[in-house]
Amino acid sequence: MKYLNNSNHTYIYESLENYNLFSKDVLLHKNNLSKEDSVKYFLNKNELEMYRDLSEELKINYNNFSKYITKISNTKYDRFPFQISLIGDKKLEKYKYEIRKNFSLLETKLITNDHNTYNYMIDQLKNELLTCDSFDIIVSFIRGSGLNMLVNTLNILRELGIKGRIITSTYMNVTQPEALRKLLEYKNIDVKIYQSSKIDDSFHTKAYLFHRKNNMNSVIVGSSNITKAALKTGEEWNIRTYEKASDSVYISTQERYDILWNSDKVVKLSDELISKYENFIEVNKVIYPISQSFNIKKTNNNIIQPNSMQKEAIKNLLISIDKGHKRGIAIAATGTGKTYLSAMAAQKLNPRNVLFIAHRNELLESGMKTFKKIFNDQKDDEFAKYKGEQRIIKKYTFASIKTLVKDIGKMEPETFDIIIIDEFHHATASNYMKVINHFSPRFLLGLTATPERTDGGDVYELAEYNVISDVRLKHALESELLVPFQYYGISDDTVDLADRDGISVEEITKKLSTNKRVEFIIKKMNQFTLSGPMKAIGFCQNIVHAQYMNEEFKKRGYYSTILTGNNTDEERQEAINDLQSNKNSLEIIFTVDLFNEGVDIPQINLILFLRPTESSIIFTQQLGRGLRTYANKEYLTVLDFVTNDRKNYLVPIALSGDPTFMGRGKLKSIVENNFNNLSNQVHIELDYKSKEDILKNIDNTTFYSAENIKRIVKSFLEEVRIIQRDNDYTLNILDFYNFENAPDLFTVFSGSYNNLSQLNKSIKSQSVIDDKINNDSFYTFIFNEVTKILPLRRIFDYIILLDVLINNKSSTKNIKYLFKEMLSIELDKSSIEKIEYSIERLTKLKYKKQPFLHLTNYEITLDKNFKVDDDVRLILKDYLQYGFFTYKKEFEPKLINREIDLYLYEQYKRTDVLALIGYNKAIDSLREGVLQYKGNYYLFVNLFKDEEAKENKLNYQDYFINNSKFHWQSQNQTSQSSPTGQNLIHHVKNNKKVHLFVRREKKEEGVVMPFYYVGELEFVSASGNKPISIEWNLKKEIPMKLLNEFTVNNEVRY
């Protein structure tokens, strides 16, 4: 947080972690701080010695206090001991984005890798290293997975000339020889190896010492080695303290380190030593650490247990069968175990027999292997592939669609009890439809990672809209269903694409294809340790670029090849087999987009992004090629060579995996906080230069301009067309559900465009039906109204409106039926009341100043003067599907019967909130930031006040004290004795609930922003009158990712 001393324009920074310490002793929240108070605040009350040292100098009248502080900090004390960004240390200014804003040199704390607070050892370690003058490290093990996470920091230390010493060991042979070789490349770091003389001579030491001037030394002692688990994902306990707080700990640790460093128990690291170590491991067949530990909760037999996705899907499948469904679709990211799911589901159903259908032979082979593992009590002759001369039906039959469709006339409709169709997104093609329409199984299950429409059909309709599972990439990573990945965004200064929009494709290719760039790429590749021998895919700009990279890598001794659409199927399969084989020397395949979908190479451990990111969808698909788990594959390494083009902000959008609205503040917060909002199984790191460029481009991009929206949506359309293999495809509302990285609807429809048909026209992709909607004022009106409700929060408004437009009428009875059919929910009295509120709101809608919906005999009907044609009804049905699918995916339908249907940390427009609480008065009547309704108070807060608010004296001091406390000011006319004041102060006694909605600022680029719902509040204390200042406790602490977004740039404005 940042406070401005108006008298001299000195900014005072406050770390969130230190807030409570200071708030009792120093007046922080006032516009003017005295010089003495400022320095007291700067110094931390514990540092009395330094404070006394400065107290005399403070008496001198300095004209420029900012320069005085900087002078003192940069000379006598080198820098102040907490917020490095405060002083503008010249040495660190270049790397300001590498240091966390709440990092403090004067702090004793426990570091545990707690994901909820982002208290990671890796972040602490980087901050300590970047602020020290030298360092000493002693750890038992060093593995590539941990050393990779320090590469950028070690490169900076080498550039700054910071020297260090490291002691590690070959104890239990856990340290990787590859990691030791990487360390040898750092001439500023001396490394020694502890030599175990016998098997019981253990070496479990873990300590990190950081040396600074003026006794600002610090030390971390605990449990963390330099491995991925120890630095980020594992349960670790490390105590961090500093010399002045614990001088005996620091001094004794340093003394012990020096004794060991100078003893004969350690030897200097060398190439010869590493070679001997490698040879020892090879000769003795050393087994690396087992990837999975014993778990008493797991069974002690060979039965394969379902993962979290499979358990949930099987449960939903059984429920849907009980409710009468005969078909269903399971959507799950590649590598999460869809085939195992189908086998486990079949096992639960105890089928008479099973038919497994796929369109490729390798899928059939894989399917049969999986079923044999699950049905391991069955004899081999119960399984058969239906092919060639041996077209025999067994208990478990595996058939290609091409073979099966030729013989369906010979089979009875009831031949198969269970039918499973892999790659179900192809199921609307004619051959599949012949098979599906012919058979009448007890249940048909479709499997797909990409549910988008193909072949002009609707796979959801084919599956009776019964989605039993929907697990996309982000969820799969968070659930640890895929291999963890380490992404490194590397600033690529070898190519200048700042004016990329004005450069031809040929010129971009030429700029990307230079000897200097190849050398740079290889240099960076060599800095990272892979999980096993190199098995890489390099994604290039186009075929010409791929050919160039392949030739240049071959010249430099790499075993590489190129695969494009020009290769035959045989050539493609041969290259894939070579890359998969441990016996073959192929290391890298260069390609363009051949591996976006449908290719499964689990052995891939390195992905190279060698061209600018154009699309978050394609980025995600290509990233997914390396995420399938494989034996001894500890992690996937991703190297993205980030150019300086203005679209590089697409990188964090793609990496975030967040399909919801992402304003400028949220996006900047994600980047500044190193993507800590994602699963801790993922490590994402942008080097300081690429991070600075991306943040600059985020600030300079007009996200809501017509041109930017058109560019985003046009890019989305182009990628969809590639996947659909249809150059004439036009966007449908369901595309925004089917594709995980589709543009968010708030951004798309908050500015210049009011509906999808209008947007399709703007990007010159207007279908016949779009043309019809755009040229009919009533159709335009109704699609505008439907689109206003998106992103979907007001589920009843949305469904009722669409139901009326599709069927000319709707009723409570019909809405109850739809919710039961689509969401398996029985609506209760509370929801019936909400339906009535919705109907009341909808009948107030006017087309050309006249109502077009009427309430008669408990039904809401479409005015007889209006008619919706059948082709338009089909589009409206897509919107209806979209509504139910997204609501089911994003929320918990079973909670819909709650009195107040609000979800913590979701974003709501003010109109959404009013509708959801049943407030049906005109929106214009709510001008204040406080609403009382039905025993509840709703506070709407803008943290960053705009100029209009300041001019109208509405500059209220509203801010988060920490993640569990909030400071709020009432309206200027409210006193503690007023009814509002009394109700807020005594809300528990008066049986009132207080709810808080917060947004960073009212508008961004002129677009009104949504609020986050952060939950109920509990009164703590109040002071002052007109306005009242109230401190609230949040009933539930807000997540750090949200607090970071609210305090991006670490500042609070008044």
N, C-alpha and C positions, 0 to 999 in steps of 0.2 A: 504494500500500500504506500501511496506517496502523498505527502502533505507539503503544502506550499507556504513558506514563510514570505508573506506578501511584501514585507518591508525591504527585503533584499533578494527576493527570488531564489532563495535556497530551497531545494527540494530535500525533504527528510523522508527516508524510506523506513518502513516498518515491516518486519518479518511477521507472518501470521503466527509462527510458533512462539514468538517472544511477546505477543501482544499483552497477554494477561500479566506478565511480569511488570511491564511498564505502566499499564493503565492505572494502577493504584498509586503510582509515585509521581507521574508526570502528566500534565494536562496535554493530552495528544490532540484531541478533537477541538481545536480552535484555530482560527485562521492565522493568527500571528503567534509565533513562538519567540521568546527572547533568545539571544545568542547563547546565554548560559543554559537555558532549558534545552536548546537544540543540541548542544554538545553533551549535556547530561544524557540526553536521549541517544545520541550517537554512541556514547562510550559503553553503555551497559553499566548498571549501578554497581556491579561487582568489581569493576575496574577502577577502584578508588585511586590507586597509585597514579594511573594515567590522568584521571580527572584532576587530582591535585596539581599534577605537573602542568596542566594547561590553565588552571584557574587564574594564575597571575597574568598570563598573557591575554586572557579574556577581558581584562580590565582596560586594555588598550583599545582605543576607538578605531576600528578598522572600517574603511570606507566600503570595501568589497568583501563581505563575509564569505562569499562563495570561494573566492580566490584564497582567502585565509585558510579555510578548511582544507582545500585541495593542497595548499602548500604544506600545512602541518602533516596531512595524511601521507603525502608522497615523499616527504623528507624524513622527518623525525620518526614517524611511525610506519613509513612505507605505504600502508593503506589502513583504513579503519576496519575493525574486526567483525564486520557482519555483512552488510550489503555492499558487495564489490562494485555493483553498478552505481552506487551513490557517488563515489569519488571520481569515477572516470579515469582510473589508473591507466596510464598510457600503454603499459605493457600488456594489459588485459583488454583494452578497449576493442581490439580486433577480434577477440574471442568472447565478447560479452554474452552471446547467445549460448555459449557452452556451459555457463555457470548458472545454477538455479538461483532465482531471486531471493529465496528464503534461506540461502546458505549462510551460516554464521561460524566465524572462527572461534568465538567465545561461547562454546556450547558443549555440554555433556549430555549424551543421550544414548539410547539403545536403538540399534539399527537391526530390523528383523525381516526385511523384504516384505513388509505388509502392503499388499496391493490396495487396500482401502485408503491408505494415507500416502501411497507412493513413496514409502520409506524404504527405498532400495539401496543396497550396498553399492551397486555400480554407480549410481548418481553421486553418492557421498564420496566415493573413491575418486571419481573424475574431478569433482570440485576441490578436493584436497590437493590433488596433484597439480591442478592448474593455478593454485594460489600459493604453492610452496617454492622455496629456493633450492631444495634438494629433498630426496626421499630415500627411505630404506624399507624394503618389503621382505618378509619371510613367510613362506607358505609351503605346505606339504606338497600340493599338486598344482600344476598349471596345464590346462587343456585349451585346445584351440577355441572351443565354444566360449570360454571366458576371455581369452586373450583378444579374440576378434572384437569384443565389445570395448576394448581399450585402445584399439589401433589408432583411431583418430586423435585421442588424447596423447598417446605416446608420440605421434607425429608432431603434434604441437610442442611438446616438451623438447623434442629434438631440435625443432626450429628455434625455440627460445634458449637453447643451451642449458636446460635444467638437467642436472646429473642425478643418477640414482643407483642404488645397489639392490640386488635381488638375491635372496637365498631360497632355493627350492630343492626338491629331492626326486630320486627315482624310487622312493619307498612304495612298495606294492606295484610298481611299474604303471602307475596311473598317469603320471605326467607324460604328455605326448612328445615324442622326438620332434615332430613337425613344429610344435609350439616353441620348443627350445631353439630351433633353427631361426624362427622369426625373431626371437629376442636377440640373437647374435647380430642381426642387422642394425641394431641400435647402438651406435658407438658411444653414446652418452650414458649407457646403462651397463654396469658391470654385473655379471651373473656368476654365482657360484652354486655348486651342487653338493648337498649334504650326502655323505657316503655312509650307508648303513652297513656295518661290519658283520651283522648277523641278523637272522630272520626276526628276532624279537627286539631288535634295536629300532624302536618306533620313532617317527618324526611327525608329530601332529601340530606343530607350531603354526600359528597364524597371527601375524601382527603387521601393522602398517604405520610407519613413522614419517612425519612431515615436518621439515625444518624450515623456520622462517626467522626473519630478523625481529628484534625487540621482544624476544621470548613469546612469540605467537605460535610456538610449536604445538603440534597436536599428535595424538596417537589413537589408533584403533586396535583393540585386542579382542579376539573372539573366535568365531568358528569358520569364517569364510576363506576358502581357497580361491584361486583364480579359475573358476569354472562357471558355466552359465547358471547352474543350479545355485551355487554359493553366492553369486553376485546379484541374482534377480529372482529366481523361481522357488528356491528351497527355503525351508524354515531354518533361519540362522539367527544367532544372537551375537551381536558385536557391540562392545561398549566403546563409544567415541568420547574422548575428553581432551582437554588442552593443558598445557604445562602449568599455567598459573592456578588452575583449579585442582590439579592433581600432579604436582611436580614430582612427587616420589614415584608415581607410576611411570611417567614419561622418562625420568632419568634412569630408573632401574631397567626399563625396557631397552633404552638406548645402550646402556652399559653392557647388558647381556648380549645385545645384537653385535656390538663391536668385538666382544670376546669370541663369539662364535665365528664371525667373519675372519678373524685373524688366527683361528685355530687350524689344525691339520685335519679336522673333521670335514672341512669343505674344500672342494677343488674348483678351479676356474673352469667355466664352461668353454668348450672348444668344439670345432668340427669333428676332431678325432673322438672326443668323448661321446658326442651324439651318435656317430657312426657305430661305435662299440655298443652303445645302448640299443640302437636299432637292430643290430645283429643279434644281441642277446634276446630281444623280444622275438625275433624271427626264429632263431634256433630252438628256443625253449617253448615255442608255441604259447606264449603268454596270453592268457585270456583277459581281455579288457573288462572293466566293471560290467556286471550284468545290468541290462537296461531296465529290468523291472525287479522290484524287491518283493520278498515274501509278504503276503497280506492275509491276515487271519480271516478277513471277511470273505476272501475268495475261496472257492471250492478247492479241495486237494486232489481232484481227479482231472481227467482230460476234457471235461465238458466245457465247450466254449460258451462263455457268458456274454449276454447282450450288452452293448454299450448303452449310454444314456439315450441316444437317438433311437436305437432299436427298441428299447424298452417302451418308450413313449409311443412309438409308431404301432407296436404290437397291441398295446393297450387300446389305442384309438381304433385300430382295425377291428378288434373284438367288440368294442362298443358299437361301432357302425354296423356290424353284422347283426347284432342284437336289435338294432333299430330298423333292420330290413334292407340295408344296402347290399347290393351284389357286386359293386365295383368300387375301386378306390385308387388313389394315386399317392405315391410316396416321393416327395421331392427332397433330395439330399445332395450336398456338395460331393464332387468326385473324391473318392478315397475314404468316405465315412462308413462304408459297409452296407450299401443298398442290397447287394446280392445276398450277403449273410442275413440281412433283415428278411428278405423274401423266404429264405430257407427256414429261419426261425419261426416266421409267421405260419408257414405251411405246417411246420411241426406242431404248433399250438392247435391247428385246426384238425389234426389227425386225418389227413385226406385219404380217400380211396386211391387216388393217383394225382399226379401233378404234371402239367405241361409247361415247360419253360421255353419262351420264344425270344430269339434275338436275330439281328440282321447280319452279324459277323461271326465267323467260326470261332475266333479267339474268345468271344463273349460266351459262346456255348461251352467251350472247354473250361473256362473259368467258372461258369455257373455249375457245371457238373462236379468239379473239384470241391466247390463250396458245399453243395448239397451232400456229397459223400462225407464231408467232415461233420456236418450237423446230424445227418441220419447215419451215424457211424455203426448203428446196430443192424443195418440193412446189408444184404449180400450185394456184391458187385453186379450180379446179373439182374438186379432190380433197376439199374441205371442204363440208359441207352441213348445214343444220338440217332435221331431219325434222319437218315441220309442214304444216298446211293442205293445199293442193292439191299441194305439192311434197314428197311423202313418198318421197324417193329415198335409197337407201343408197349412200353414197360410201365412199372409203377411210377418211375421218374423219367420222363421223356424230354429230351432237349432237341429242339427243332429250329432250323432257320426258316424265316418267313417265306423265302422263295420256294423251298421244298414243300413246306406245309400247305401253301395255298394251292398247289397242284393236286393235292390229295384230299382236300376237305370233303369232296363229294362222296368219298368212300367211308367217311366217319359219321357216326351219329352225333347229334347236338350235345347229348349228355355224356359223351365219351370221357371227358375230363372233369374231375371234381374241382380242382384248383388250376387256374391259368395265370401265369406270370409273364409279363411282357417287359423286357429290358429296353432301354432307350425309348420310353413311352411317348416322347414327343414326336416320334415318327408314326404313331398309331393311327392318325387320321388319313394316312395314305391309303390308296385303294386296296392293295394287297392285305394290309392289316385289317381294314374294314370288312373285307370278305370273311376273314377268319373270325373276327370278333362277332360279326352278325350271325355266323353259322353256329357257333357253340353257345351252350347255356350252362356254364359252370356254376358251382355253388358260390364261388367268388373269383373275380378277376382283379389282379393287382398290377398296376403299372408302376415302373421304376424310372426315374429320370433325375438328372442334375440340372437340366435346362428345360423348364416347362413351357417355353415360348411356343406359340403356334407355328406349325409347319404344315406345308401341303394344303393351306387354306382351311384347316379345320380347327376345332376347339377340343383340346384334350381334356379340359375340365368337364365339359358337358359329357364327353365320352366316359368319364369316371364318376358320373352322377354328382359332380361338384363335391366329392367326398375326399378331401385332402387329409390323409392320415398322418402325414409328416411333412414339415417344411423347414429343413435345416440348411441354411446357406453358409457361405464361407466363414463369415465372422462368427456365427454361432458355433460352427464346427471347430474353429480354433479355440474359442473360449471353453468349449466342452472337452478339449484335448482329444478330439477325434482324428486330427491330422498331425503331421510332424511339425514341431515348432520351426519358425523361420527367423533368420537374422537378416534384416534389410539394412543396407548401407547406401545412403544417397551421397554420391561423390560429385562434387562440383567439377564440371568438365570445362576447364579454361582453354582447352586446345581448339575449341570451335566457338565462333560467335554467331548466335542465332537471335540476337536481340530484336532484329527486324525481320523475323522469320515470315510474317504474313506477306511481306512483299517479295519473297524469294521463291523462285520456281523449285519444283521437286528435284529437278536435275541439279540445281545449284546446292540445295540442301544436302543431297547425296554426295556431291563433290566435297563439301565442307566436312562431312562426317567420315570421308574416306581419305585419311591422310596418314602418312608414316608416323608423324608426331603423335597422333591420337592413338594409333595402335600401340606404340611404345608406352603411352600413358596408361592405357587399359591393362596391359600386361603387368606393368609395374604395380598397379593397384591390386590386381588379381593375386600377385605374389605376396601381398601383405597379409592376406587372410588364409586361415587354416580351414580346410574343408573336412567334412565328415566322411572320410574315406577317399579312395582314388577319384580323381576328377571325372565326373559324369555331368557334362554341362550342355545347356542350350543357350545360344546367343540370339536374341531377337533383334532383327535389323530393320532399316528403313524400307528397303525394297530389295528386289533380286540383285540388282547391280551392287548394292552395298553389301549384301550377304556374300556375293562372289568375291568381292575385294577382301572382306574380313577373312574368309576361308583361305585365300591365297596367301595373305600376309601372315596368318598364324602358322600355316604350313612352312613358310620360309624360316620361321623362328623355332621350328622343331616340334610344334604341336601336332597331334594326330587329330585332324579335323575333317569335316565334310560339309556339304551344303544340301539342304532339302527344300524344294519349292514345289509349287503346283505343276512345274514342268517335269518332275520326276514321275516315273511309273510307280504303280502300287508295289511292284516287286523291289524296285530300288529303295523305296521308302521303308518297306519292311526290313530289308537287309540292313539298312543304316540303323534302324531302331534296335534290331537284334544285336548288332555290333556294339552299340552303346550300352545295352543291357548286360552284355556278357562280360564277366570278369576275366575271361581268357583273351578277349580282344583288346587292342590298344586304343580304340577310338575314344577320344576325350571330349570333343565338342561337336555339336551339330549347329550350324548357322542356318537360320530360317527367317521367314517374314511373319506369316500368320498361320502356317500349316499346323502348329501345335496349339492353336487356341482352344480346340475342343476335340473330344473323341480319341485322344492319344494318351495311353497310360504307360509311363515309364517310371516305376517306383524308384529306380536307382538314381534318378537325377538328384544331385546334391549342390548344384550351382546353376543359377539363372543370371544371365547377363542381359540387362536392358541397354542396348547400344544405340537407341534412337529416342528422340523426344517423346514424351507421353502425350498422345492425342486423345485417348479415350480411357476413362476409368473402367469401363466394362472390359475392354480388351486387356488392359493392364491386369485386372483381377483374374481373367481367364488364363492368361499366360503365367501368372504367378501360381495358379492352381496346378499347373503341370508338374510342379516339383514338390507338392505337399503330401503326396501319398506316403504312408509309412512303409518302411522296408527294414529288414534285419540289419542291426548295427548302424542304422542311419539316425544319428543323434539330432541333426538339425539340417535345414536347408539354408544355404547362403545365397543372398540376392544382392547383386551389385548393380545399382542403377546410376548410369553416368548422366547426371542432371545438367542439362545445358541452360544457358541464360535466357531462353525464350520466355515471353511473357505468359505463356500458358503453363509454366512449370508448377503453378499452384494446384494443378490437377493431381499431382503426385500425392499430397496429403489427403485430398478428397478420396482418391482411390484406396489409399492405405487405411483410412479410417474405417472403411466398410460400413459407414453410417448412412442409411438411406433417408434419414429424416432431415428436416431443414437445418442448414448449417450456415449461419450468418458469419459475417467477417470476424466478430469477436470469438465465436466458437472455433472457427478454423485457425485463427492465430493462436488461441490457447492450446489447441492440440499440437501445433508445431512447436511452440515455445516450451511445452512441457514434455517433449520427446515422445508423444503418442502414448503416454502412460495410461490413458483412458482405455487402451486395448488390453487384452489378456496379457498377464505377465509371462506367458509362454512365448510371446512374440517380442523381439527386440528390434526397434526401428530407430535408426540414427541417421540424421542428416549432418554432414560436416558443416563447420561454421559458415563457410562461404555459401553453400547451397541453401542453408537455412535462412541466411540473411537475404539472399535473392528472392526466395519464395515468400518471405514475410513482406518484402518490399512490393512484390507483385500482387499479394493479397490486398495491400493498402491501395494500390493503384488500379485495381480492377473494379469496374462498375458492374457488379454482379446482376443488377436488376434492369440494366438497360436493354432495349429491344434488340440491339445488335448482339449483346452477349447471350441473351436467352435464345435467339435464333441460332447462334453458333453452337451452343451446348446441345440444343435439341437436334440440330442437323447432324452433329457428330454422333449423337445417340442413334438417330435413324440410320446413318451409314453403317454403323456396327450391327444393328439389328438386321439390316438387309444382307450383310455378309453371312450372318448366322442363319438367316432364313433362306439364303441362296435365292433371293428374289429382289431384283433391282427396281421393281415397281412397288414394293411394299410400302404401305402408309401406316403411320403409327395409330395404335388403338390404345384405349385407356388401360387395358390389361397388360400391355407391354411395361407399364410403370410398376406393375406388381411382379411380373415374371423375371425381370432383370434386376439382379441385386444392386447394381450400381446405376440404376436409372436416375435421371435428374429428379430432385425432390419437387413435389407439386407446389409447395409454397413459393419457392423461388420462381418457378416457371409461370405461375399465374398471379403473381403479386404486382406485376408492372403493366406492361403494354398489352398483354394477351389475356382474354377472359374465358376462352374455352379452347379445346384441343383442335377443333375444326378450323378455327381462326389461325391458330399457330401452324397447323399443317399448310394452310394457304401461304403463310408468310415464308415458309421454307420451300415453297414450290413443290409440295408433295400432297396436293389436295386430291382426295378420292372423289368419286361421284357423289357419295353420301355427304362428304364434307362440303362439297359445292352446294348441295341441296340445303344443308343446315345454314351455311353462310348467306344464302340468298333468300332465306325465309326469316322474317323478323321474329316470329313466334318461336321457331326452333332455336334461333340464336339466343333468345331470351331464356328459354328453359335450360339450355346447356350452360348458359352463364350462371343461372341460379344453382344448378347442380354442382358446378365447379367451385362456386363460392364456399361450399361446405367442405371442400378438400383443403388440406389433408383431413382425413375423416376423424372427427371427434363426436359430432352430433349424429350418432348412428340412427336414431329414430327419425329425425328430420330428413335425413338422406334416403332411407329406405322407403318411408311413406311417400315422399315426393316422387320417387322413381316408380313405385308401385302404382300410383295414380296415373302417371303418364303412360305406363305400359298397358294397364288394364282399364283405363278410364275411371277407375274408382279404387278405393281402398277402405279398409275398416280395421278395427282393433282385432277382430277375429282373424283376418287375413295376415296381419302383421305378426300375430302370435304364431300362426302356421309357418310363415317364412323363417322366423327365428328358430323354431323347433327343427325345421328341415335343414337349414343352412348352418346353424350354430349349435344344434342339439341342446337348446335352452328353453325351459318352460318359463315364460314371463309371469311374474307375480303382480300383486296389487300395486306395488311401487312402480313397476315398469308400465303398467296400464295407465297410471297417472301421468307418467312421462310422455306416453303416446298422445294422451289428450292435450298436454301442453304443446306438443309438436304440431298437432292438427290445428290448434288455435293459432300458432305462429304462421303456419303455411297458408291458412285461409286469409291472412292479411297481405300476402304477396299480391302485387298488382302488375298486370301487363297493360301498358298504355293507360295507366291510371284506373284500370278496372280489375277487380278480383277475377281470377280465372279458375279458382278452386272454391268449392262450396261444401258446407256441412249440412247434409240432409239425412234424417233417419239414421243417425249414428254412422253414416258413411261419408267419407270425403270424396267428392266427385269432380271430374274435369268438366268445366263449362261446356255445354252442348255446342257452343259456337266454335270450339276448337277440336281439331282432329289430329292424331299422330299416326302417320303412315307406318306400314309394317316394316319397311327398311329402317326407319328411324327407331322403331321399337327395338329392333335387334341391337342397335348401338346402345340404347338405354339399358337393355338386359346385360350388356357387357359392363356397364357402370354398376349395375346391381351386384354382379359377381365380384367386381373389384372391391366394392364396399364390404361385402361379407368376408372375402379372403383377407383383406388388409386388417380388418378389425380382429379377426380370429388370430392373425399372426402377431399383431402388435399389442393386443390387450388380452385380458382374461374374461372371455364371454360369461363365465359362471358368476362374475361379479356385477353383471349388468343390472341386477335387481337391487343394488345398493341404493340407499336414499340419495346420496350425492355421488354421481358417477365420475369422479375425478381420480386420476392416477398420479402418484408422486413423480415429479421430475419430467412429466410430459409437457409439451408446449401447447398452449391454448391461445387462440385469438379471444379478445374480450367478448365477442359475440358468442363464441363457443361456451365460455364460462356461464354467461347469463342464460343461455339455452339449457345447459346441463343442470342448472339449479332451479329451473322453472320460472325464471324472471322474464316476463313477456312484455314489459313496458318498452317503449321506443328507446333505442340505444342513446339517442341524444339527451335523454333525461339523466343519464349517468355521466356527469362531467367530473365529479370528484374521484379521488383515488380510494374511497371507502364506500362500501355498499353493505347495508344491513338488510337481511332478507330471511324470514322464517327461522329466527333464532341463531343466525350465523352472521358473522362479520367477514367481509372479503376485502382484503387490503391489496391494492394494485400499485406497484412501486416501480419507478424508473430510477435505477441507480445513478446513471449519468444524466444530469439535467441538461436540457437544451436551452438555447438562448431565450426562447419564448418563456419558458418556466422561470428563468432567472429574472427576466424583465417584469414578470407578473408577481414577483416575490414568492414564488413557489419552489424556491431552492432548498427543499427540505433535506435534512441530514439523515439519509437512509443508507445504511451500509451493514455488511456482515462483519461482526466483531471477530468471529471465527466460524467454524463449520457447525456450531450448535447455538450460536447467539446472534441476534439481529437487533440493530438500533434503528428505531423508526420514529419519525415525527408526524404528528397529526396536522390537520389543516390549521391555518393561522388563527381561525376564529374559535378553535376548540380549546376549552379549559378542562381541568381535572374535575371540576364540579358539574360540568354539563352532562346531560344524559349519555352522550356518546363516550365522554371521558370516563364516567362511572361504569358504564357497561364494559368498556375495554379493560379497565383496571380490575374490576370485580367480575370478570367474565365467567369464572368458574362458579362463584356464588350465585350469579344471575342466570346460570345455565345457558350461557352463550359460547359458541365456538368461534375461534378466530382463525381465518385461513390466509396464507400469504402467497401472492403471485408476484414474481419478480422478472424484470428484463433489464438488460444492460442499458438500453436507451430506447426512447419512444420510436424513433425512426432511423432507418439506415438507407441512405440514398433516396430519401423521401418516401420510402415504403414503411408502413407501420409494422412494427415487429410483434411477434407473439410473446406471451408471458410463460415462464416456467411456474408450475405449481410446486411449491416447496413444502406444503403441508400445513398442519395446524400449529398454532403458537400457544405458549404458556407465559403469562405475565410474570415479570421478575421485579421491575421497579419503574417508577415514573418520576420525572422532575420537570419543573417549568410549567408555564401556561401560555396558551395562544402563541406558538404551538406547544403541545406536550411532547416531551422526549421520553419514549418508552423503550426499555430493554426487554426483549422477548427471548425466551428459550424456544428453540425449534423442537417440536415433539420428537422428530427424528433427524439426526445429523445429516446434512446434505453431503453427497459424495464429493471427493476432492476434485474430480474432473469438472463438476459444476461450479464449485467455488473458484477454481482456476479460471473458468470462463468469465465469471462475474468480476474477477479482479485481474483480467489480462492486462499486461504491462505493470501489474502489481501496484495499481494506484486506485485511490478513491477520490472522486471529485466532489467539490461542494459548490 
